[in-house]
Amino acid sequence: MEQKRHRRKKIEVENVIENSVREAIVERGYNRLRISNILEKARIEPGVFYNRYKDLDDCLDKIVRKYDYWLNDSLKILPDITPAENLENIIVNLIDALDANSEMQQLLVWELSEYNKTTVRTSNGREEDIKSMIEIFNDAFKDMDIDYRYFSALFIGGIYYLILHKKYPSFCTIDFSKKESMERLKYTIRQLFDLIYNKEIDEKAVADREAKNKTLVMMEVAKSLFQQGVDVQIIKKTTGLTVKTIRELGKDK
């Protein structure tokens, strides 16, 4: 007796198609992906595919929306550490997140090689996520000489390239396909953050001390000149202090 063929439910068919698309993307990349690859993997007829999607672009756009969230998972701000430590963690965590996500790697390659509705949307969406990070850090880094936006762009762009380049033998004599190389990369990023941020903090502390000392010296000069009867406007021009401050200093004996 012939066994009845199992009829898959709608949700089962959609899951099979989605999984097949994602597998095919990892294997072939977006540029080489064809509907025939999906049909073969999912074991479905063309009509089943076209009942759900207008064409391949429509299929990819809908499926990519479901997993292009990886950057959000990396943009976690912890309240109990400094802004520099938060930014450092975000960039280091980005390495692990992207390295573990073959689909996202293929999406980045697609964005670099083809300009279409989906690649524009995914790229712009990621930029919106990064903008939210920039707004959070704007105030924290406003007094630093280094523009952390460019600083972050260099790190993130470098991480993208190094991970996408892993299939090649080496980059700068380093084989980034090895776990120890990726760990060394993260360690080096942390070293650079410590070097740059701590240097900025030290320089700012020195500058603050120098400014404070200069103000104290000017206050002494203003006090002496005022008590000698020098015109207040001349003292103001000489010391940079306000008239109110000069008059208050002059009252002190």
Order of alpha helices (4+ residues) and beta strands (2+ residues): alpha-alpha-alpha-alpha-alpha-alpha-alpha-alpha-alpha-alpha-alpha-alpha
